[in-house]
Amino acid sequence: MKGQLVGVTTSYRPNGQNLNFAMPTEWIEALRKAPRAPSAPSAAARTQPAPPRRQSLQWEGISEALAAVLQSLSAKGEDIRHIAFTPGGGWLVLYGDQFQAFETPSTFLSALSSASQGARVNSAAFSANGWLFLMGKGGYRTEGTSKEFMEALVLASTADETLSSAALTHEGELFLRGTNGWWQRGVPEGLVDTLKRLNEEKATVDFVSMRSDRVWVMVHGGGRRWVYGSGVPPTLLEAMQRASERGSSITAIALAPAGGWVLIVK
């Protein structure tokens, strides 16, 4: 009311109804009275690239075997790119140019081993009836998916479109293509509505993670924002929010059939 400064706004909560945060003016006064800071670094020093952030993993409700694999890879500094679960409790971990798998279909392992020799596999998805993995720009291998899904993959591959993410359920199939395109059949209505809204906003979707029972999470905005459907574990949402508050980006989420999850941030 008196026109006096009470705080300096510094950050906001993106999913909090315009909830903003400010630093109090008392801190400014304390800085004014603090000893002088050292002189600014030279232009050459300022242009040095910042060291890359190390990824951080969190999980809950996964098997001891998978947890041991993740701990071991993290301790070695391996860059874990993707984790996927099968409906029956098997799993796949992609890291570097390698992978580790447990109780995944033999045809999948054979195709993955062959493809890994000449291309980098980026992600995979499993359903009770089939599987799919994506290999960079337009590349894929699949088995047990619908004829319509196969035809859409062929068209995307022929058009040389980037295939960034895929998800399979007992009845549904989805893959993201290009910058804001997608193909879907039988996935939750809320997920399709969200894709349409983000497309209208010209927002780029990073990836979609979906369980075979149609529980889903979609990450967009460079790993800083997300949308989710019902049934997502509250502990996962809390972990995602903590990562956002630290300024980290979400690079991967895996939803386990029994309600467990793995979150990778950087």
ABEGO torsion letter per residue (X at the ends): XAGBBABBBABBBAAAGGBBBBBBAAAAAAAAABBBBBBBBBAAAAABBBBBBBBBBBBBGBBAAAAAAAAAAAAAGBBBABBBBBAAGBBBBBBEABBBBBGBBAAAAAAAAAAAAABBBABBBBBAABBBBBBEBGBBBBBGBBAAAAAAAAAAAAAGBBBABBBBBAABBBBBBEAABBBBBGBBAAAAAAAAAAAAAGBBBABBBBBAAGBBBBBBGGGABBBBBBGBBAAAAAAAAAAAAAGBBBABBBBBAAGBBBBBBX
